[in-house]
């Protein structure tokens, strides 16, 4: 995917969200998930090619949250 084909505002927002997603425990942050949902909605409405990248990031957060849940379970 070429970022130059995307809306510059969406690209910048997504980059900021990707940085936030790299923080420990990011999978549990509801605000991050809500922000990703808004970016995804705008990308879909505009037909922006960022849709796949946003979906991959959401999937990564889901996997991280699942892993964190099991890492923190008492045995």
N, CA, C and O atoms as a Tripos MOL2 file, in Angstrom:
@<TRIPOS>MOLECULE
protein
  300   299    75     0     0
PROTEIN
NO_CHARGES

@<TRIPOS>ATOM
      1 N           0.8330   -1.1690    0.0000 N.3       1 UNK1
      2 CA          0.0000    0.0000    0.0000 C.3       1 UNK1
      3 C           0.8840    1.2410    0.0000 C.2       1 UNK1
      4 O           1.8970    1.2940    0.6980 O.2       1 UNK1
      5 N           0.5060    2.1990   -0.7590 N.am      2 UNK2
      6 CA          1.2620    3.4450   -0.8520 C.3       2 UNK2
      7 C           0.5460    4.5140   -0.0430 C.2       2 UNK2
      8 O          -0.6160    4.8290   -0.2970 O.2       2 UNK2
      9 N           1.2530    5.0630    0.9290 N.am      3 UNK3
     10 CA          0.6470    6.0720    1.7930 C.3       3 UNK3
     11 C           0.3690    7.3720    1.0690 C.2       3 UNK3
     12 O          -0.5070    8.1360    1.4760 O.2       3 UNK3
     13 N           1.1090    7.6340   -0.0040 N.am      4 UNK4
     14 CA          0.8730    8.8970   -0.7090 C.3       4 UNK4
     15 C          -0.4810    8.9070   -1.4120 C.2       4 UNK4
     16 O          -0.9560    9.9700   -1.8100 O.2       4 UNK4
     17 N          -1.1110    7.7430   -1.5710 N.am      5 UNK5
     18 CA         -2.4450    7.6660   -2.1590 C.3       5 UNK5
     19 C          -3.5430    7.9020   -1.1250 C.2       5 UNK5
     20 O          -4.7210    7.9750   -1.4750 O.2       5 UNK5
     21 N          -3.1630    8.0200    0.1340 N.am      6 UNK6
     22 CA         -4.1290    8.1660    1.2180 C.3       6 UNK6
     23 C          -4.2460    9.6190    1.6550 C.2       6 UNK6
     24 O          -3.3990   10.4580    1.3490 O.2       6 UNK6
     25 N          -5.3190    9.8810    2.3770 N.am      7 UNK7
     26 CA         -5.5450   11.2030    2.9560 C.3       7 UNK7
     27 C          -4.4370   11.4780    3.9820 C.2       7 UNK7
     28 O          -4.2630   10.6950    4.9150 O.2       7 UNK7
     29 N          -3.6920   12.5680    3.8260 N.am      8 UNK8
     30 CA         -2.5740   12.8610    4.7340 C.3       8 UNK8
     31 C          -2.9910   12.9500    6.2080 C.2       8 UNK8
     32 O          -2.2340   12.5510    7.0930 O.2       8 UNK8
     33 N          -4.1770   13.4640    6.4650 N.am      9 UNK9
     34 CA         -4.6600   13.5650    7.8460 C.3       9 UNK9
     35 C          -4.8790   12.1760    8.4490 C.2       9 UNK9
     36 O          -4.5210   11.9340    9.6020 O.2       9 UNK9
     37 N          -5.4660   11.2670    7.6710 N.am     10 UNK10
     38 CA         -5.6650    9.8980    8.1510 C.3      10 UNK10
     39 C          -4.3310    9.1920    8.3590 C.2      10 UNK10
     40 O          -4.1730    8.4390    9.3190 O.2      10 UNK10
     41 N          -3.3810    9.4260    7.4770 N.am     11 UNK11
     42 CA         -2.0620    8.8010    7.6020 C.3      11 UNK11
     43 C          -1.3910    9.2440    8.8980 C.2      11 UNK11
     44 O          -0.8500    8.4190    9.6340 O.2      11 UNK11
     45 N          -1.4260   10.5300    9.1740 N.am     12 UNK12
     46 CA         -0.7930   11.0500   10.3930 C.3      12 UNK12
     47 C          -1.4840   10.5110   11.6430 C.2      12 UNK12
     48 O          -0.8200   10.1460   12.6130 O.2      12 UNK12
     49 N          -2.8000   10.4610   11.6210 N.am     13 UNK13
     50 CA         -3.5480    9.9350   12.7570 C.3      13 UNK13
     51 C          -3.2170    8.4610   12.9690 C.2      13 UNK13
     52 O          -3.0060    8.0270   14.1010 O.2      13 UNK13
     53 N          -3.1720    7.7000   11.8940 N.am     14 UNK14
     54 CA         -2.8640    6.2780   12.0090 C.3      14 UNK14
     55 C          -1.4490    6.0650   12.5390 C.2      14 UNK14
     56 O          -1.2300    5.1700   13.3540 O.2      14 UNK14
     57 N          -0.5020    6.8560   12.0990 N.am     15 UNK15
     58 CA          0.8700    6.7290   12.6110 C.3      15 UNK15
     59 C           0.9160    6.9880   14.1160 C.2      15 UNK15
     60 O           1.6180    6.2900   14.8480 O.2      15 UNK15
     61 N           0.1740    7.9820   14.5710 N.am     16 UNK16
     62 CA          0.1200    8.2670   16.0100 C.3      16 UNK16
     63 C          -0.5030    7.0960   16.7670 C.2      16 UNK16
     64 O          -0.0410    6.7320   17.8480 O.2      16 UNK16
     65 N          -1.5470    6.5130   16.1960 N.am     17 UNK17
     66 CA         -2.1930    5.3660   16.8310 C.3      17 UNK17
     67 C          -1.2650    4.1510   16.8460 C.2      17 UNK17
     68 O          -1.2670    3.3880   17.8110 O.2      17 UNK17
     69 N          -0.4820    3.9670   15.8000 N.am     18 UNK18
     70 CA          0.4700    2.8580   15.7660 C.3      18 UNK18
     71 C           1.5170    3.0200   16.8670 C.2      18 UNK18
     72 O           1.9170    2.0390   17.4940 O.2      18 UNK18
     73 N           1.9560    4.2440   17.1000 N.am     19 UNK19
     74 CA          2.9150    4.4790   18.1950 C.3      19 UNK19
     75 C           2.2710    4.1540   19.5410 C.2      19 UNK19
     76 O           2.9050    3.5440   20.4020 O.2      19 UNK19
     77 N           1.0140    4.5590   19.7250 N.am     20 UNK20
     78 CA          0.3130    4.2450   20.9740 C.3      20 UNK20
     79 C           0.0970    2.7490   21.1280 C.2      20 UNK20
     80 O           0.1240    2.2290   22.2440 O.2      20 UNK20
     81 N          -0.1170    2.0540   20.0230 N.am     21 UNK21
     82 CA         -0.3820    0.6090   20.0690 C.3      21 UNK21
     83 C           0.8530   -0.1850   20.4640 C.2      21 UNK21
     84 O           0.7320   -1.3220   20.9210 O.2      21 UNK21
     85 N           2.0400    0.3930   20.2970 N.am     22 UNK22
     86 CA          3.2660   -0.3050   20.6580 C.3      22 UNK22
     87 C           3.5400   -0.2770   22.1600 C.2      22 UNK22
     88 O           4.4290   -0.9850   22.6330 O.2      22 UNK22
     89 N           2.8020    0.5200   22.9100 N.am     23 UNK23
     90 CA          3.0150    0.6150   24.3580 C.3      23 UNK23
     91 C           2.5260   -0.6630   25.0450 C.2      23 UNK23
     92 O           1.5870   -1.3020   24.5710 O.2      23 UNK23
     93 N           3.1630   -1.0360   26.1620 N.am     24 UNK24
     94 CA          2.7150   -2.2140   26.9030 C.3      24 UNK24
     95 C           1.2650   -2.0470   27.3690 C.2      24 UNK24
     96 O           0.8730   -0.9790   27.8390 O.2      24 UNK24
     97 N           0.4990   -3.0890   27.2360 N.am     25 UNK25
     98 CA         -0.8930   -3.0610   27.6660 C.3      25 UNK25
     99 C          -1.8310   -2.3310   26.7300 C.2      25 UNK25
    100 O          -2.9760   -2.0640   27.0940 O.2      25 UNK25
    101 N          -1.3800   -2.0060   25.5470 N.am     26 UNK26
    102 CA         -2.2040   -1.2210   24.6150 C.3      26 UNK26
    103 C          -3.4700   -1.9610   24.2080 C.2      26 UNK26
    104 O          -4.4770   -1.3270   23.8930 O.2      26 UNK26
    105 N          -3.4380   -3.2710   24.2080 N.am     27 UNK27
    106 CA         -4.6100   -4.0360   23.8030 C.3      27 UNK27
    107 C          -5.8080   -3.8250   24.7140 C.2      27 UNK27
    108 O          -6.9450   -4.0860   24.3200 O.2      27 UNK27
    109 N          -5.5590   -3.3550   25.9260 N.am     28 UNK28
    110 CA         -6.6330   -3.1490   26.8940 C.3      28 UNK28
    111 C          -7.1840   -1.7260   26.8830 C.2      28 UNK28
    112 O          -8.1550   -1.4420   27.5840 O.2      28 UNK28
    113 N          -6.5930   -0.8360   26.1110 N.am     29 UNK29
    114 CA         -6.9850    0.5730   26.1310 C.3      29 UNK29
    115 C          -8.2040    0.8140   25.2430 C.2      29 UNK29
    116 O          -8.1230    0.7330   24.0170 O.2      29 UNK29
    117 N          -9.3210    1.1070   25.8760 N.am     30 UNK30
    118 CA        -10.5700    1.2950   25.1350 C.3      30 UNK30
    119 C         -10.5360    2.5570   24.2710 C.2      30 UNK30
    120 O         -11.1140    2.5830   23.1840 O.2      30 UNK30
    121 N          -9.8670    3.5900   24.7500 N.am     31 UNK31
    122 CA         -9.8110    4.8340   23.9670 C.3      31 UNK31
    123 C          -9.0460    4.6120   22.6630 C.2      31 UNK31
    124 O          -9.4390    5.1250   21.6150 O.2      31 UNK31
    125 N          -7.9620    3.8540   22.7290 N.am     32 UNK32
    126 CA         -7.1950    3.5370   21.5230 C.3      32 UNK32
    127 C          -8.0650    2.7660   20.5380 C.2      32 UNK32
    128 O          -8.0400    3.0320   19.3370 O.2      32 UNK32
    129 N          -8.8240    1.8220   21.0460 N.am     33 UNK33
    130 CA         -9.7190    1.0440   20.1830 C.3      33 UNK33
    131 C         -10.7970    1.9400   19.5560 C.2      33 UNK33
    132 O         -11.1310    1.7900   18.3810 O.2      33 UNK33
    133 N         -11.3310    2.8620   20.3440 N.am     34 UNK34
    134 CA        -12.3530    3.7810   19.8220 C.3      34 UNK34
    135 C         -11.7610    4.6890   18.7450 C.2      34 UNK34
    136 O         -12.3930    4.9360   17.7170 O.2      34 UNK34
    137 N         -10.5440    5.1860   18.9850 N.am     35 UNK35
    138 CA         -9.8870    6.0350   17.9880 C.3      35 UNK35
    139 C          -9.6330    5.2620   16.6970 C.2      35 UNK35
    140 O          -9.8160    5.7970   15.6030 O.2      35 UNK35
    141 N          -9.2140    4.0100   16.8230 N.am     36 UNK36
    142 CA         -9.0020    3.1800   15.6320 C.3      36 UNK36
    143 C         -10.3140    2.9640   14.8780 C.2      36 UNK36
    144 O         -10.3420    2.9700   13.6480 O.2      36 UNK36
    145 N         -11.3890    2.7750   15.6230 N.am     37 UNK37
    146 CA        -12.6960    2.6060   14.9940 C.3      37 UNK37
    147 C         -13.1050    3.8270   14.1840 C.2      37 UNK37
    148 O         -13.6520    3.7010   13.0880 O.2      37 UNK37
    149 N         -12.8380    5.0130   14.7310 N.am     38 UNK38
    150 CA        -13.1700    6.2470   14.0040 C.3      38 UNK38
    151 C         -12.3210    6.3920   12.7410 C.2      38 UNK38
    152 O         -12.8300    6.7770   11.6890 O.2      38 UNK38
    153 N         -11.0250    6.0820   12.8480 N.am     39 UNK39
    154 CA        -10.1570    6.1580   11.6670 C.3      39 UNK39
    155 C         -10.6270    5.1610   10.6170 C.2      39 UNK39
    156 O         -10.6730    5.4790    9.4290 O.2      39 UNK39
    157 N         -10.9770    3.9550   11.0570 N.am     40 UNK40
    158 CA        -11.4660    2.9440   10.1160 C.3      40 UNK40
    159 C         -12.7440    3.4130    9.4360 C.2      40 UNK40
    160 O         -12.8990    3.2540    8.2250 O.2      40 UNK40
    161 N         -13.6520    3.9850   10.2050 N.am     41 UNK41
    162 CA        -14.9100    4.4790    9.6320 C.3      41 UNK41
    163 C         -14.6530    5.5530    8.5770 C.2      41 UNK41
    164 O         -15.2400    5.5110    7.4960 O.2      41 UNK41
    165 N         -13.7860    6.5060    8.8800 N.am     42 UNK42
    166 CA        -13.4710    7.5600    7.9170 C.3      42 UNK42
    167 C         -12.7950    6.9880    6.6740 C.2      42 UNK42
    168 O         -13.0950    7.4030    5.5550 O.2      42 UNK42
    169 N         -11.8870    6.0390    6.8690 N.am     43 UNK43
    170 CA        -11.1850    5.4450    5.7310 C.3      43 UNK43
    171 C         -12.1640    4.7020    4.8220 C.2      43 UNK43
    172 O         -12.0620    4.7790    3.5980 O.2      43 UNK43
    173 N         -13.1010    3.9890    5.4200 N.am     44 UNK44
    174 CA        -14.0980    3.2530    4.6260 C.3      44 UNK44
    175 C         -14.9890    4.2320    3.8680 C.2      44 UNK44
    176 O         -15.2610    4.0380    2.6830 O.2      44 UNK44
    177 N         -15.4440    5.2810    4.5480 N.am     45 UNK45
    178 CA        -16.3290    6.2650    3.9140 C.3      45 UNK45
    179 C         -15.6520    6.9680    2.7450 C.2      45 UNK45
    180 O         -16.3010    7.2940    1.7510 O.2      45 UNK45
    181 N         -14.3530    7.2000    2.8610 N.am     46 UNK46
    182 CA        -13.6220    7.9030    1.8060 C.3      46 UNK46
    183 C         -13.0300    6.9590    0.7630 C.2      46 UNK46
    184 O         -12.4550    7.4090   -0.2280 O.2      46 UNK46
    185 N         -13.1690    5.6660    0.9810 N.am     47 UNK47
    186 CA        -12.5900    4.7070    0.0500 C.3      47 UNK47
    187 C         -11.0630    4.7340    0.0810 C.2      47 UNK47
    188 O         -10.4090    4.4750   -0.9290 O.2      47 UNK47
    189 N         -10.5130    5.0450    1.2290 N.am     48 UNK48
    190 CA         -9.0680    5.1990    1.3940 C.3      48 UNK48
    191 C          -8.3910    3.8300    1.4970 C.2      48 UNK48
    192 O          -8.9340    2.9240    2.1300 O.2      48 UNK48
    193 N          -7.2200    3.6680    0.8880 N.am     49 UNK49
    194 CA         -6.5150    2.3870    0.9630 C.3      49 UNK49
    195 C          -5.9530    2.0600    2.3500 C.2      49 UNK49
    196 O          -5.3960    0.9780    2.5400 O.2      49 UNK49
    197 N          -6.0850    2.9600    3.3120 N.am     50 UNK50
    198 CA         -5.6140    2.6930    4.6730 C.3      50 UNK50
    199 C          -6.4690    1.6700    5.4100 C.2      50 UNK50
    200 O          -6.0830    1.2120    6.4850 O.2      50 UNK50
    201 N          -7.6060    1.3080    4.8650 N.am     51 UNK51
    202 CA         -8.5340    0.3990    5.5360 C.3      51 UNK51
    203 C          -7.8240   -0.8860    5.9660 C.2      51 UNK51
    204 O          -7.9820   -1.3150    7.1090 O.2      51 UNK51
    205 N          -7.0590   -1.4980    5.0910 N.am     52 UNK52
    206 CA         -6.3830   -2.7470    5.4250 C.3      52 UNK52
    207 C          -5.3640   -2.5620    6.5370 C.2      52 UNK52
    208 O          -5.2260   -3.4180    7.4110 O.2      52 UNK52
    209 N          -4.6530   -1.4460    6.5030 N.am     53 UNK53
    210 CA         -3.6420   -1.1810    7.5370 C.3      53 UNK53
    211 C          -4.2940   -0.9790    8.9060 C.2      53 UNK53
    212 O          -3.7730   -1.4500    9.9160 O.2      53 UNK53
    213 N          -5.4280   -0.2840    8.9410 N.am     54 UNK54
    214 CA         -6.1490   -0.0810   10.2000 C.3      54 UNK54
    215 C          -6.6700   -1.4170   10.7150 C.2      54 UNK54
    216 O          -6.5870   -1.6930   11.9120 O.2      54 UNK54
    217 N          -7.1950   -2.2340    9.8430 N.am     55 UNK55
    218 CA         -7.7100   -3.5440   10.2640 C.3      55 UNK55
    219 C          -6.5980   -4.4350   10.8120 C.2      55 UNK55
    220 O          -6.8080   -5.1630   11.7820 O.2      55 UNK55
    221 N          -5.4130   -4.3790   10.1950 N.am     56 UNK56
    222 CA         -4.2760   -5.1590   10.7110 C.3      56 UNK56
    223 C          -3.8860   -4.6950   12.1120 C.2      56 UNK56
    224 O          -3.5790   -5.5140   12.9790 O.2      56 UNK56
    225 N          -3.9000   -3.3960   12.3290 N.am     57 UNK57
    226 CA         -3.5600   -2.8570   13.6390 C.3      57 UNK57
    227 C          -4.6000   -3.2760   14.6820 C.2      57 UNK57
    228 O          -4.2440   -3.6220   15.8080 O.2      57 UNK57
    229 N          -5.8630   -3.2450   14.3180 N.am     58 UNK58
    230 CA         -6.9160   -3.6960   15.2470 C.3      58 UNK58
    231 C          -6.7530   -5.1750   15.5780 C.2      58 UNK58
    232 O          -6.9310   -5.5800   16.7270 O.2      58 UNK58
    233 N          -6.4180   -5.9740   14.5830 N.am     59 UNK59
    234 CA         -6.2020   -7.4060   14.8070 C.3      59 UNK59
    235 C          -5.0200   -7.6330   15.7530 C.2      59 UNK59
    236 O          -5.0680   -8.4960   16.6300 O.2      59 UNK59
    237 N          -3.9510   -6.8410   15.5590 N.am     60 UNK60
    238 CA         -2.7800   -6.9490   16.4250 C.3      60 UNK60
    239 C          -3.1640   -6.6090   17.8640 C.2      60 UNK60
    240 O          -2.7330   -7.2870   18.7970 O.2      60 UNK60
    241 N          -3.9680   -5.5680   18.0470 N.am     61 UNK61
    242 CA         -4.4140   -5.2000   19.3970 C.3      61 UNK61
    243 C          -5.2540   -6.3070   20.0130 C.2      61 UNK61
    244 O          -5.1240   -6.5900   21.2040 O.2      61 UNK61
    245 N          -6.1110   -6.9340   19.2230 N.am     62 UNK62
    246 CA         -6.9120   -8.0490   19.7250 C.3      62 UNK62
    247 C          -6.0190   -9.1910   20.1910 C.2      62 UNK62
    248 O          -6.2390   -9.7610   21.2590 O.2      62 UNK62
    249 N          -5.0190   -9.5210   19.3950 N.am     63 UNK63
    250 CA         -4.1030  -10.5980   19.7600 C.3      63 UNK63
    251 C          -3.2980  -10.2400   21.0010 C.2      63 UNK63
    252 O          -3.0940  -11.0850   21.8730 O.2      63 UNK63
    253 N          -2.8400   -8.9970   21.0870 N.am     64 UNK64
    254 CA         -2.0870   -8.5500   22.2650 C.3      64 UNK64
    255 C          -2.9490   -8.6060   23.5220 C.2      64 UNK64
    256 O          -2.4840   -9.0390   24.5760 O.2      64 UNK64
    257 N          -4.1960   -8.1740   23.4140 N.am     65 UNK65
    258 CA         -5.1000   -8.1970   24.5640 C.3      65 UNK65
    259 C          -5.3360   -9.6300   25.0200 C.2      65 UNK65
    260 O          -5.3710   -9.9000   26.2210 O.2      65 UNK65
    261 N          -5.4960  -10.5410   24.0840 N.am     66 UNK66
    262 CA         -5.7050  -11.9530   24.4080 C.3      66 UNK66
    263 C          -4.4780  -12.5120   25.1270 C.2      66 UNK66
    264 O          -4.6040  -13.1970   26.1420 O.2      66 UNK66
    265 N          -3.2950  -12.2150   24.5950 N.am     67 UNK67
    266 CA         -2.0560  -12.6800   25.2220 C.3      67 UNK67
    267 C          -1.8860  -12.0930   26.6200 C.2      67 UNK67
    268 O          -1.4940  -12.8050   27.5450 O.2      67 UNK67
    269 N          -2.1750  -10.8030   26.7840 N.am     68 UNK68
    270 CA         -2.0490  -10.1540   28.0830 C.3      68 UNK68
    271 C          -3.0120  -10.7530   29.0940 C.2      68 UNK68
    272 O          -2.6780  -10.8990   30.2700 O.2      68 UNK68
    273 N          -4.2090  -11.1010   28.6330 N.am     69 UNK69
    274 CA         -5.1980  -11.6830   29.5260 C.3      69 UNK69
    275 C          -4.6740  -12.9930   30.1030 C.2      69 UNK69
    276 O          -4.8020  -13.2350   31.3040 O.2      69 UNK69
    277 N          -4.0910  -13.8350   29.2670 N.am     70 UNK70
    278 CA         -3.5940  -15.1130   29.7440 C.3      70 UNK70
    279 C          -2.2820  -14.9870   30.5160 C.2      70 UNK70
    280 O          -2.0050  -15.7950   31.4020 O.2      70 UNK70
    281 N          -1.4810  -13.9880   30.1880 N.am     71 UNK71
    282 CA         -0.2400  -13.7680   30.9380 C.3      71 UNK71
    283 C          -0.5330  -13.3340   32.3730 C.2      71 UNK71
    284 O           0.2480  -13.6160   33.2820 O.2      71 UNK71
    285 N          -1.6450  -12.6560   32.5720 N.am     72 UNK72
    286 CA         -1.9820  -12.1290   33.8970 C.3      72 UNK72
    287 C          -2.9170  -13.0290   34.6990 C.2      72 UNK72
    288 O          -3.3050  -12.6710   35.8110 O.2      72 UNK72
    289 N          -3.2820  -14.1790   34.1630 N.am     73 UNK73
    290 CA         -4.1700  -15.0990   34.8780 C.3      73 UNK73
    291 C          -3.4110  -15.8330   35.9770 C.2      73 UNK73
    292 O          -2.2940  -16.3040   35.7640 O.2      73 UNK73
    293 N          -4.0240  -15.9250   37.1470 N.am     74 UNK74
    294 CA         -3.3720  -16.7260   38.1930 C.3      74 UNK74
    295 C          -3.4510  -18.2090   37.8420 C.2      74 UNK74
    296 O          -4.4170  -18.6740   37.2380 O.2      74 UNK74
    297 N          -2.4380  -18.9150   38.2260 N.am     75 UNK75
    298 CA         -2.3880  -20.3490   37.8900 C.3      75 UNK75
    299 C          -2.9300  -21.1640   39.0240 C.2      75 UNK75
    300 O          -2.9740  -22.3910   38.9370 O.2      75 UNK75
@<TRIPOS>BOND
     1     1     2 1
     2     2     3 1
     3     3     4 2
     4     3     5 am
     5     5     6 1
     6     6     7 1
     7     7     8 2
     8     7     9 am
     9     9    10 1
    10    10    11 1
    11    11    12 2
    12    11    13 am
    13    13    14 1
    14    14    15 1
    15    15    16 2
    16    15    17 am
    17    17    18 1
    18    18    19 1
    19    19    20 2
    20    19    21 am
    21    21    22 1
    22    22    23 1
    23    23    24 2
    24    23    25 am
    25    25    26 1
    26    26    27 1
    27    27    28 2
    28    27    29 am
    29    29    30 1
    30    30    31 1
    31    31    32 2
    32    31    33 am
    33    33    34 1
    34    34    35 1
    35    35    36 2
    36    35    37 am
    37    37    38 1
    38    38    39 1
    39    39    40 2
    40    39    41 am
    41    41    42 1
    42    42    43 1
    43    43    44 2
    44    43    45 am
    45    45    46 1
    46    46    47 1
    47    47    48 2
    48    47    49 am
    49    49    50 1
    50    50    51 1
    51    51    52 2
    52    51    53 am
    53    53    54 1
    54    54    55 1
    55    55    56 2
    56    55    57 am
    57    57    58 1
    58    58    59 1
    59    59    60 2
    60    59    61 am
    61    61    62 1
    62    62    63 1
    63    63    64 2
    64    63    65 am
    65    65    66 1
    66    66    67 1
    67    67    68 2
    68    67    69 am
    69    69    70 1
    70    70    71 1
    71    71    72 2
    72    71    73 am
    73    73    74 1
    74    74    75 1
    75    75    76 2
    76    75    77 am
    77    77    78 1
    78    78    79 1
    79    79    80 2
    80    79    81 am
    81    81    82 1
    82    82    83 1
    83    83    84 2
    84    83    85 am
    85    85    86 1
    86    86    87 1
    87    87    88 2
    88    87    89 am
    89    89    90 1
    90    90    91 1
    91    91    92 2
    92    91    93 am
    93    93    94 1
    94    94    95 1
    95    95    96 2
    96    95    97 am
    97    97    98 1
    98    98    99 1
    99    99   100 2
   100    99   101 am
   101   101   102 1
   102   102   103 1
   103   103   104 2
   104   103   105 am
   105   105   106 1
   106   106   107 1
   107   107   108 2
   108   107   109 am
   109   109   110 1
   110   110   111 1
   111   111   112 2
   112   111   113 am
   113   113   114 1
   114   114   115 1
   115   115   116 2
   116   115   117 am
   117   117   118 1
   118   118   119 1
   119   119   120 2
   120   119   121 am
   121   121   122 1
   122   122   123 1
   123   123   124 2
   124   123   125 am
   125   125   126 1
   126   126   127 1
   127   127   128 2
   128   127   129 am
   129   129   130 1
   130   130   131 1
   131   131   132 2
   132   131   133 am
   133   133   134 1
   134   134   135 1
   135   135   136 2
   136   135   137 am
   137   137   138 1
   138   138   139 1
   139   139   140 2
   140   139   141 am
   141   141   142 1
   142   142   143 1
   143   143   144 2
   144   143   145 am
   145   145   146 1
   146   146   147 1
   147   147   148 2
   148   147   149 am
   149   149   150 1
   150   150   151 1
   151   151   152 2
   152   151   153 am
   153   153   154 1
   154   154   155 1
   155   155   156 2
   156   155   157 am
   157   157   158 1
   158   158   159 1
   159   159   160 2
   160   159   161 am
   161   161   162 1
   162   162   163 1
   163   163   164 2
   164   163   165 am
   165   165   166 1
   166   166   167 1
   167   167   168 2
   168   167   169 am
   169   169   170 1
   170   170   171 1
   171   171   172 2
   172   171   173 am
   173   173   174 1
   174   174   175 1
   175   175   176 2
   176   175   177 am
   177   177   178 1
   178   178   179 1
   179   179   180 2
   180   179   181 am
   181   181   182 1
   182   182   183 1
   183   183   184 2
   184   183   185 am
   185   185   186 1
   186   186   187 1
   187   187   188 2
   188   187   189 am
   189   189   190 1
   190   190   191 1
   191   191   192 2
   192   191   193 am
   193   193   194 1
   194   194   195 1
   195   195   196 2
   196   195   197 am
   197   197   198 1
   198   198   199 1
   199   199   200 2
   200   199   201 am
   201   201   202 1
   202   202   203 1
   203   203   204 2
   204   203   205 am
   205   205   206 1
   206   206   207 1
   207   207   208 2
   208   207   209 am
   209   209   210 1
   210   210   211 1
   211   211   212 2
   212   211   213 am
   213   213   214 1
   214   214   215 1
   215   215   216 2
   216   215   217 am
   217   217   218 1
   218   218   219 1
   219   219   220 2
   220   219   221 am
   221   221   222 1
   222   222   223 1
   223   223   224 2
   224   223   225 am
   225   225   226 1
   226   226   227 1
   227   227   228 2
   228   227   229 am
   229   229   230 1
   230   230   231 1
   231   231   232 2
   232   231   233 am
   233   233   234 1
   234   234   235 1
   235   235   236 2
   236   235   237 am
   237   237   238 1
   238   238   239 1
   239   239   240 2
   240   239   241 am
   241   241   242 1
   242   242   243 1
   243   243   244 2
   244   243   245 am
   245   245   246 1
   246   246   247 1
   247   247   248 2
   248   247   249 am
   249   249   250 1
   250   250   251 1
   251   251   252 2
   252   251   253 am
   253   253   254 1
   254   254   255 1
   255   255   256 2
   256   255   257 am
   257   257   258 1
   258   258   259 1
   259   259   260 2
   260   259   261 am
   261   261   262 1
   262   262   263 1
   263   263   264 2
   264   263   265 am
   265   265   266 1
   266   266   267 1
   267   267   268 2
   268   267   269 am
   269   269   270 1
   270   270   271 1
   271   271   272 2
   272   271   273 am
   273   273   274 1
   274   274   275 1
   275   275   276 2
   276   275   277 am
   277   277   278 1
   278   278   279 1
   279   279   280 2
   280   279   281 am
   281   281   282 1
   282   282   283 1
   283   283   284 2
   284   283   285 am
   285   285   286 1
   286   286   287 1
   287   287   288 2
   288   287   289 am
   289   289   290 1
   290   290   291 1
   291   291   292 2
   292   291   293 am
   293   293   294 1
   294   294   295 1
   295   295   296 2
   296   295   297 am
   297   297   298 1
   298   298   299 1
   299   299   300 2
@<TRIPOS>SUBSTRUCTURE
     1 UNK1         2 RESIDUE 1 A UNK
     2 UNK2         6 RESIDUE 1 A UNK
     3 UNK3        10 RESIDUE 1 A UNK
     4 UNK4        14 RESIDUE 1 A UNK
     5 UNK5        18 RESIDUE 1 A UNK
     6 UNK6        22 RESIDUE 1 A UNK
     7 UNK7        26 RESIDUE 1 A UNK
     8 UNK8        30 RESIDUE 1 A UNK
     9 UNK9        34 RESIDUE 1 A UNK
    10 UNK10       38 RESIDUE 1 A UNK
    11 UNK11       42 RESIDUE 1 A UNK
    12 UNK12       46 RESIDUE 1 A UNK
    13 UNK13       50 RESIDUE 1 A UNK
    14 UNK14       54 RESIDUE 1 A UNK
    15 UNK15       58 RESIDUE 1 A UNK
    16 UNK16       62 RESIDUE 1 A UNK
    17 UNK17       66 RESIDUE 1 A UNK
    18 UNK18       70 RESIDUE 1 A UNK
    19 UNK19       74 RESIDUE 1 A UNK
    20 UNK20       78 RESIDUE 1 A UNK
    21 UNK21       82 RESIDUE 1 A UNK
    22 UNK22       86 RESIDUE 1 A UNK
    23 UNK23       90 RESIDUE 1 A UNK
    24 UNK24       94 RESIDUE 1 A UNK
    25 UNK25       98 RESIDUE 1 A UNK
    26 UNK26      102 RESIDUE 1 A UNK
    27 UNK27      106 RESIDUE 1 A UNK
    28 UNK28      110 RESIDUE 1 A UNK
    29 UNK29      114 RESIDUE 1 A UNK
    30 UNK30      118 RESIDUE 1 A UNK
    31 UNK31      122 RESIDUE 1 A UNK
    32 UNK32      126 RESIDUE 1 A UNK
    33 UNK33      130 RESIDUE 1 A UNK
    34 UNK34      134 RESIDUE 1 A UNK
    35 UNK35      138 RESIDUE 1 A UNK
    36 UNK36      142 RESIDUE 1 A UNK
    37 UNK37      146 RESIDUE 1 A UNK
    38 UNK38      150 RESIDUE 1 A UNK
    39 UNK39      154 RESIDUE 1 A UNK
    40 UNK40      158 RESIDUE 1 A UNK
    41 UNK41      162 RESIDUE 1 A UNK
    42 UNK42      166 RESIDUE 1 A UNK
    43 UNK43      170 RESIDUE 1 A UNK
    44 UNK44      174 RESIDUE 1 A UNK
    45 UNK45      178 RESIDUE 1 A UNK
    46 UNK46      182 RESIDUE 1 A UNK
    47 UNK47      186 RESIDUE 1 A UNK
    48 UNK48      190 RESIDUE 1 A UNK
    49 UNK49      194 RESIDUE 1 A UNK
    50 UNK50      198 RESIDUE 1 A UNK
    51 UNK51      202 RESIDUE 1 A UNK
    52 UNK52      206 RESIDUE 1 A UNK
    53 UNK53      210 RESIDUE 1 A UNK
    54 UNK54      214 RESIDUE 1 A UNK
    55 UNK55      218 RESIDUE 1 A UNK
    56 UNK56      222 RESIDUE 1 A UNK
    57 UNK57      226 RESIDUE 1 A UNK
    58 UNK58      230 RESIDUE 1 A UNK
    59 UNK59      234 RESIDUE 1 A UNK
    60 UNK60      238 RESIDUE 1 A UNK
    61 UNK61      242 RESIDUE 1 A UNK
    62 UNK62      246 RESIDUE 1 A UNK
    63 UNK63      250 RESIDUE 1 A UNK
    64 UNK64      254 RESIDUE 1 A UNK
    65 UNK65      258 RESIDUE 1 A UNK
    66 UNK66      262 RESIDUE 1 A UNK
    67 UNK67      266 RESIDUE 1 A UNK
    68 UNK68      270 RESIDUE 1 A UNK
    69 UNK69      274 RESIDUE 1 A UNK
    70 UNK70      278 RESIDUE 1 A UNK
    71 UNK71      282 RESIDUE 1 A UNK
    72 UNK72      286 RESIDUE 1 A UNK
    73 UNK73      290 RESIDUE 1 A UNK
    74 UNK74      294 RESIDUE 1 A UNK
    75 UNK75      298 RESIDUE 1 A UNK
